[in-house]
Amino acid sequence: MKKISLTGIKPTGIPHIGNYIGAIKPALQLSESCESRYFIADYHALNSCKNPDEIRSMTREIAAAWLAGGLDPDQVLFYKQSGVPETFELLTILLAFTPKGLMNRAHAYKAMLQSNQSAGKDPDDGVNMGLFTYPVLMAADILLFDTDLVPVGNDQFQHVEMAVDIAESFNFIYQTDALKLPEAIAQPHTKTLLGLDGRKMSKSYGNTIPIFSSEKELRKLVMKIVTNSQGIEEPKDPDTCNVFSIYQAFASPDQIEALRQRYLAGGMGWGHAKQELFEVMNEALTPIRNRYQELMQDPGYIDRVLAEGSHKAREIASAKISQLRQIVGID
C-alpha cells in the first residue's frame, strides 16, 4: 500500500513564484508516489485574521491557486479543515494528553515571548490560546488521517515532532497503536528563490513576483530585478546572478546551459538576460494564470470541489473518531 502524505495549506493570500517552485510543485509531486491528501487550514488562519470576508476570499484564492497549479481533485483528496468537524473533536481528546510544558517550547510562542520582552511588554501580550495550542490542532489534522508523511519547511519540523510526542503519550496510556506516528519530510531540495532585491523572496520584504501577475506586470517586475553594474561586453557569473537563479527554476536544461554560455562569453546586457527570463516565465505561467482566472470567475465550482472533498474526508475521519471514542470510553 502507498504511504499517506498530508499537506496543510494555510490561506494567506496569493502565492508568489517562490511558493509555487518551493512548495506547491514539490507537494503535488508527492501524489506520484503517495496517497496524497491536501487541506485548506482555514481555522488556523483565525489566529492572525479576524475578518470573515477576508477568510472566505483567501480560502477560495488559495484553493484556486493549487487547482490551477495542477492539483486534481479527482485523483487526490482536497478538503477544507472546517469541513471536517471530527478534527476538533480529536483536538479536544489530544489536549488531555498534551503537557503545557510541551507547548511552552513551541517556536512561534517562544518568539512572541521574546518579542514582547524586547519591547518591554507583558510576556503574553497578544498571545491567544489559538496560537498557544496551534501545535495540538496541527497534530489533530495529521493524526486524524493515519498520516505517514508530512512535507514541511524547516520551521514546521517541530510541530510534527510534537504530534509524535502527543500520539506516543496517548498510545502508551491506552496500550494501543491507534494513533499512527507521522514522519516529517523536508520538501524536495530546491534552491531558495531570490526576490527582486536579491534577498529571499518573501512578502515581508515586498520583493515577490506574484504567480498570477498579468503578462505586462510580470515583465515590469522582471525588469526591476537588481543586478550589478557590469557592461554589456563583460563576461558575467551566472552562479551569482539573481536573474539566472530564477531562470533555472523555469527553463529546460538545454535553455539553462545555453544562457550560461552567453553569460560566460560576454556581449549580453542585463536587459537581454531579463528578457530571456521573462519569456520562459511567461510561457510557464500563462496557462496557470489563465486557469486561475477561470476558477475565480466560478467560485461555486471551487466551493463544490472543497465540499465534495470534505465529505470524502469526513468518511475517513468519522471512522477514526469512532475507534478513538471506544478506546477512551466515550462511545
Beta strands, then each sheet from edge to edge (+ up, - down):
strand 1: 4-9
strand 2: 35-40
strand 3: 77-80
strand 4: 149-152
strand 5: 183-186
sheet 1: 1+ 2+ 3+
sheet 2: 4+ 5+
end
